Amino acid sequence: ASPVGAADRIYITSREGITLVMSNAEDSKLLSVNRLNDVFSASPALVGNQLFLRGEKFLYCLEKNVSPATFQNEGEPSSQSQNK
């Protein structure tokens, strides 16, 4: 997977599901390490303030400062998507 960058951050995801968040400054500090229990081959995609990661099992959407996820049965839209 290729690294992606936005908002002064660089996101690097390994095949083993580890995403490093680095600052895009001259010193390139490590800001965060995130782990997902999946295997990743595709490059991450950034849309607005969301980071999409395609694993072998699931499509993940990571977003900073959001309310807890609304879960629904497979095939049923969430209440959030019905209001848009």
ZIMOTA-V902753 format. One record per backbone hydrogen bond with DSSP energy under -1.0 kcal/mol. NH is the residue of the N-H (numbers start at 0). CO is the residue of the C=O. If there is no record, write none. Layout:
nh->NH co->CO
nh->NH co->CO
This chain:
nh->3 co->10
nh->5 co->8
nh->8 co->5
nh->9 co->21
nh->10 co->3
nh->11 co->19
nh->13 co->17
nh->16 co->13
nh->18 co->33
nh->19 co->11
nh->20 co->31
nh->21 co->9
nh->22 co->28
nh->23 co->7
nh->30 co->20
nh->31 co->20
nh->33 co->18
nh->35 co->16
nh->37 co->35
nh->39 co->14
nh->44 co->51
nh->46 co->49
nh->49 co->46
nh->50 co->61
nh->51 co->44
nh->52 co->59
nh->54 co->57
nh->55 co->38
nh->59 co->52
nh->61 co->50
nh->75 co->72
nh->81 co->77
